[in-house]
């Protein structure tokens, strides 16, 4: 039974190590998106992916040290390991619940941040204006929730103008007065989808992959706790 627990714990921690690597990779992909359309988002939006990256590194190290603990069969080390994994598992469950409960609030914070950024378009910061144009062209979007948002932004208020980056084809005056047009008319010259939805769609696959990875990690953690406690009980160092 002791050998089985030792082998199982080693394998499980190798899986934890693998999940840690996957988490680091996915978080890095998230962060790299900041270079593509970070100008659309308020500063601090990518704080969560950075936290996930740090967590992934911790999980990676935990899996490595768990493998070492399984080989040494030290009861104190195994109990400490099981306690750390249990605390990490509880934290993951709490975080998952909070994300599920406060999804609407999180979306509202992001969209308000985007409103603030778009409201600075066409003002003194020329670099920001160019970045927003490039981001909207790349994502094929316009405004936060749609092209009519520009009626509420400084650049389009009173004129109905949208950003140049909204234009499907960059031609003279392609952006003028478009926010006043109906969707049927506007979509002939500009992108009408909002950039918030475009960003969500672009990140959807990464988010799903991260969710699946977290679920697998939780199951592996529970099995690791069980094996670690069983191996500690059967080890010679058990008091």
KOLBABA-862162 format. One line per field, with one value per residue (C-alpha): residue in three letters; y, z, x; residue number from 1. Coordinates in nm, 3 decimals. Each point is the difference from the previous one (the first is absolute). Example, Ala and Ser with C-alpha at 12.3 -4.5 7.8 and 13.67 -1.06 7.14 Angstrom:
residu: c(ALA, SER)
yy: c(-0.450, 0.344)
zz: c(0.780, -0.066)
xx: c(1.230, 0.137)
num: c(1, 2)
This chain:
residu: c(UNK, UNK, UNK, UNK, UNK, UNK, UNK, UNK, UNK, UNK, UNK, UNK, UNK, UNK, UNK, UNK, UNK, UNK, UNK, UNK, UNK, UNK, UNK, UNK, UNK, UNK, UNK, UNK, UNK, UNK, UNK, UNK, UNK, UNK, UNK, UNK, UNK, UNK, UNK, UNK, UNK, UNK, UNK, UNK, UNK, UNK, UNK, UNK, UNK, UNK, UNK, UNK, UNK, UNK, UNK, UNK, UNK, UNK, UNK, UNK, UNK, UNK, UNK, UNK, UNK, UNK, UNK, UNK, UNK, UNK, UNK, UNK, UNK, UNK, UNK, UNK, UNK, UNK, UNK, UNK, UNK, UNK, UNK, UNK, UNK, UNK, UNK, UNK, UNK, UNK, UNK, UNK, UNK, UNK, UNK, UNK, UNK, UNK, UNK, UNK, UNK, UNK, UNK, UNK, UNK, UNK, UNK, UNK, UNK, UNK, UNK, UNK, UNK, UNK, UNK, UNK, UNK, UNK, UNK, UNK, UNK, UNK, UNK, UNK, UNK, UNK, UNK, UNK, UNK, UNK, UNK, UNK, UNK, UNK, UNK, UNK, UNK, UNK, UNK, UNK, UNK, UNK, UNK, UNK, UNK, UNK, UNK, UNK, UNK, UNK, UNK, UNK, UNK, UNK, UNK, UNK, UNK, UNK, UNK, UNK, UNK, UNK, UNK, UNK, UNK, UNK, UNK, UNK, UNK, UNK, UNK, UNK, UNK, UNK, UNK, UNK, UNK, UNK, UNK, UNK, UNK, UNK, UNK, UNK, UNK, UNK, UNK, UNK, UNK, UNK, UNK, UNK, UNK, UNK, UNK, UNK, UNK, UNK, UNK, UNK, UNK, UNK, UNK, UNK, UNK, UNK, UNK, UNK, UNK, UNK, UNK, UNK, UNK, UNK, UNK, UNK, UNK, UNK, UNK, UNK, UNK, UNK, UNK, UNK, UNK, UNK, UNK, UNK, UNK, UNK, UNK, UNK, UNK, UNK, UNK, UNK, UNK, UNK, UNK)
yy: c(0.000, 0.234, -0.059, 0.061, 0.328, 0.107, -0.075, 0.158, 0.315, 0.030, -0.036, 0.243, 0.261, -0.046, 0.082, 0.304, 0.108, -0.040, 0.198, 0.272, 0.022, 0.017, 0.276, 0.204, -0.037, 0.101, 0.297, 0.107, -0.011, 0.218, 0.252, 0.003, 0.118, 0.323, 0.084, -0.055, 0.199, 0.124, 0.355, -0.094, -0.085, 0.207, -0.052, -0.282, -0.220, -0.255, -0.024, -0.325, -0.185, 0.108, -0.147, -0.319, -0.010, 0.025, -0.268, -0.223, 0.037, -0.089, -0.306, -0.102, 0.021, -0.177, -0.292, -0.018, -0.002, -0.243, -0.247, 0.038, -0.048, -0.316, -0.148, 0.085, -0.124, 0.251, 0.015, 0.363, 0.110, -0.193, 0.145, 0.350, -0.063, -0.129, 0.308, 0.240, -0.179, 0.005, 0.375, 0.057, -0.212, 0.194, 0.330, -0.119, -0.098, 0.336, 0.188, -0.201, 0.079, 0.371, 0.016, -0.173, 0.222, 0.331, -0.054, 0.288, 0.237, -0.095, 0.061, 0.339, 0.100, -0.098, 0.180, 0.317, -0.010, -0.034, 0.292, 0.214, -0.098, 0.056, 0.338, 0.114, -0.085, 0.293, 0.214, 0.096, -0.352, -0.079, -0.331, -0.120, 0.105, -0.197, -0.303, -0.001, 0.024, -0.295, -0.208, 0.060, -0.089, -0.323, -0.109, 0.141, 0.183, 0.350, 0.158, -0.196, -0.159, 0.117, 0.282, 0.219, 0.033, 0.275, 0.229, 0.005, 0.042, 0.340, -0.066, -0.083, 0.196, 0.246, -0.116, -0.372, -0.071, -0.334, -0.083, -0.035, -0.351, -0.100, 0.039, -0.321, 0.187, 0.296, 0.272, 0.371, 0.088, -0.369, 0.061, 0.320, -0.009, -0.381, -0.028, 0.158, -0.266, -0.320, -0.331, -0.094, 0.317, 0.022, -0.357, 0.084, 0.232, -0.081, -0.290, 0.010, -0.261, 0.133, -0.056, -0.146, -0.294, -0.029, -0.027, -0.260, -0.207, 0.023, -0.122, -0.260, -0.302, 0.097, 0.051, -0.340, -0.169, 0.171, -0.113, -0.362, 0.014, 0.132, -0.278, -0.267, 0.160, -0.013, -0.371, -0.078, 0.203, -0.197, -0.328, 0.134, 0.091, -0.349, -0.172, 0.229, -0.068, -0.374, -0.009, 0.207, -0.241, -0.298, 0.161, -0.076, 0.364, 0.006, 0.079)
zz: c(0.000, 0.089, -0.335, -0.184, 0.188, -0.068, -0.371, -0.027, 0.182, -0.228, -0.313, 0.131, 0.081, -0.343, -0.132, 0.232, -0.145, -0.351, 0.090, 0.146, -0.330, -0.192, 0.232, -0.051, -0.380, -0.004, 0.231, -0.223, -0.303, 0.192, 0.084, -0.357, -0.115, 0.187, -0.278, -0.265, 0.142, 0.340, -0.107, 0.004, 0.367, 0.309, 0.183, 0.253, -0.208, -0.050, 0.371, 0.030, -0.270, 0.174, 0.325, -0.188, -0.139, 0.350, 0.123, -0.289, 0.098, 0.361, -0.117, -0.218, 0.297, 0.226, -0.242, -0.015, 0.378, 0.035, -0.220, 0.224, 0.313, -0.141, -0.069, 0.348, 0.184, 0.280, 0.211, 0.109, -0.358, -0.130, 0.261, -0.076, -0.371, 0.051, 0.209, -0.264, -0.279, 0.205, 0.062, -0.371, -0.096, 0.236, -0.139, -0.356, 0.092, 0.170, -0.298, -0.242, 0.200, 0.016, -0.376, -0.064, 0.243, -0.102, -0.378, -0.078, 0.231, -0.160, -0.349, 0.110, 0.133, -0.329, -0.218, 0.212, -0.037, -0.377, -0.005, 0.171, -0.252, -0.305, 0.134, -0.036, -0.372, -0.225, 0.290, 0.087, 0.014, -0.366, 0.086, 0.176, -0.297, -0.243, 0.232, 0.028, -0.378, -0.049, 0.269, -0.151, -0.345, 0.127, 0.197, -0.257, 0.265, 0.078, 0.339, 0.321, -0.058, -0.358, -0.247, 0.152, 0.317, -0.181, 0.047, 0.370, -0.045, -0.033, -0.357, -0.132, 0.230, -0.207, -0.330, -0.014, -0.103, 0.083, 0.018, -0.325, 0.116, -0.025, -0.379, -0.202, -0.269, 0.101, -0.227, 0.048, 0.218, 0.042, 0.372, -0.013, 0.135, -0.005, 0.360, -0.107, -0.264, 0.039, 0.028, -0.356, -0.134, 0.240, -0.056, -0.365, 0.105, 0.361, 0.242, 0.225, 0.264, 0.335, 0.099, 0.339, -0.166, -0.254, 0.279, 0.181, -0.316, -0.065, 0.352, 0.025, -0.095, 0.247, 0.278, -0.066, -0.004, 0.326, 0.158, -0.107, 0.129, 0.337, 0.026, -0.074, 0.254, 0.269, -0.055, 0.002, 0.318, 0.184, -0.104, 0.100, 0.349, 0.049, -0.119, 0.203, 0.321, -0.071, -0.072, 0.311, 0.214, -0.136, 0.001, 0.269, 0.088, 0.103, 0.367)
xx: c(0.000, 0.290, 0.171, -0.327, -0.058, 0.358, -0.029, -0.346, 0.114, 0.303, -0.215, -0.262, 0.262, 0.151, -0.349, -0.016, 0.335, -0.143, -0.314, 0.223, 0.188, -0.332, -0.127, 0.318, -0.032, -0.368, 0.059, 0.290, -0.232, -0.247, 0.270, 0.134, -0.342, 0.072, 0.242, -0.268, -0.289, 0.111, -0.085, -0.370, 0.011, 0.057, 0.329, -0.018, -0.232, 0.276, 0.081, -0.200, 0.197, 0.321, -0.134, -0.088, 0.354, 0.146, -0.243, 0.105, 0.365, -0.088, -0.195, 0.294, 0.239, -0.250, -0.018, 0.379, 0.044, -0.292, 0.185, 0.308, -0.211, -0.155, 0.343, 0.134, -0.313, 0.048, -0.318, 0.050, 0.069, -0.299, -0.237, 0.127, -0.045, -0.357, -0.087, 0.136, -0.187, -0.323, 0.033, 0.069, -0.302, -0.231, 0.133, -0.072, -0.357, -0.063, 0.146, -0.214, -0.315, 0.088, 0.060, -0.334, -0.194, 0.158, 0.024, -0.238, 0.187, 0.332, -0.139, -0.134, 0.343, 0.167, -0.256, 0.020, 0.377, -0.038, -0.245, 0.262, 0.270, -0.223, -0.105, 0.362, 0.007, 0.084, 0.121, 0.356, 0.143, 0.071, 0.170, -0.317, -0.215, 0.218, 0.004, -0.379, -0.033, 0.237, -0.173, -0.346, 0.130, 0.158, -0.306, -0.244, -0.197, -0.123, -0.062, -0.053, -0.341, -0.050, 0.058, -0.273, 0.211, 0.189, -0.300, 0.092, 0.376, 0.165, 0.114, -0.347, -0.224, -0.202, 0.149, -0.082, 0.359, 0.157, 0.371, 0.192, 0.093, -0.366, 0.003, 0.007, 0.191, 0.216, -0.141, -0.052, -0.300, -0.094, -0.057, -0.203, -0.356, -0.013, -0.121, -0.327, -0.059, -0.203, 0.186, -0.094, 0.156, 0.294, 0.125, 0.072, 0.282, 0.097, 0.019, -0.303, 0.091, 0.123, 0.363, -0.092, -0.175, 0.283, 0.257, -0.214, -0.030, 0.373, 0.082, -0.277, 0.212, 0.272, -0.256, -0.161, 0.342, 0.092, -0.328, 0.053, 0.359, -0.120, -0.261, 0.260, 0.234, -0.271, -0.065, 0.372, 0.045, -0.269, 0.161, 0.344, -0.125, -0.141, 0.319, 0.227, -0.193, -0.003, 0.373, 0.080, -0.199, 0.191, 0.344, 0.255, 0.022, -0.369, -0.046)
num: c(1, 2, 3, 4, 5, 6, 7, 8, 9, 10, 11, 12, 13, 14, 15, 16, 17, 18, 19, 20, 21, 22, 23, 24, 25, 26, 27, 28, 29, 30, 31, 32, 33, 34, 35, 36, 37, 38, 39, 40, 41, 42, 43, 44, 45, 46, 47, 48, 49, 50, 51, 52, 53, 54, 55, 56, 57, 58, 59, 60, 61, 62, 63, 64, 65, 66, 67, 68, 69, 70, 71, 72, 73, 74, 75, 76, 77, 78, 79, 80, 81, 82, 83, 84, 85, 86, 87, 88, 89, 90, 91, 92, 93, 94, 95, 96, 97, 98, 99, 100, 101, 102, 103, 104, 105, 106, 107, 108, 109, 110, 111, 112, 113, 114, 115, 116, 117, 118, 119, 120, 121, 122, 123, 124, 125, 126, 127, 128, 129, 130, 131, 132, 133, 134, 135, 136, 137, 138, 139, 140, 141, 142, 143, 144, 145, 146, 147, 148, 149, 150, 151, 152, 153, 154, 155, 156, 157, 158, 159, 160, 161, 162, 163, 164, 165, 166, 167, 168, 169, 170, 171, 172, 173, 174, 175, 176, 177, 178, 179, 180, 181, 182, 183, 184, 185, 186, 187, 188, 189, 190, 191, 192, 193, 194, 195, 196, 197, 198, 199, 200, 201, 202, 203, 204, 205, 206, 207, 208, 209, 210, 211, 212, 213, 214, 215, 216, 217, 218, 219, 220, 221, 222, 223, 224, 225, 226, 227, 228, 229, 230, 231, 232, 233, 234, 235, 236, 237, 238, 239)
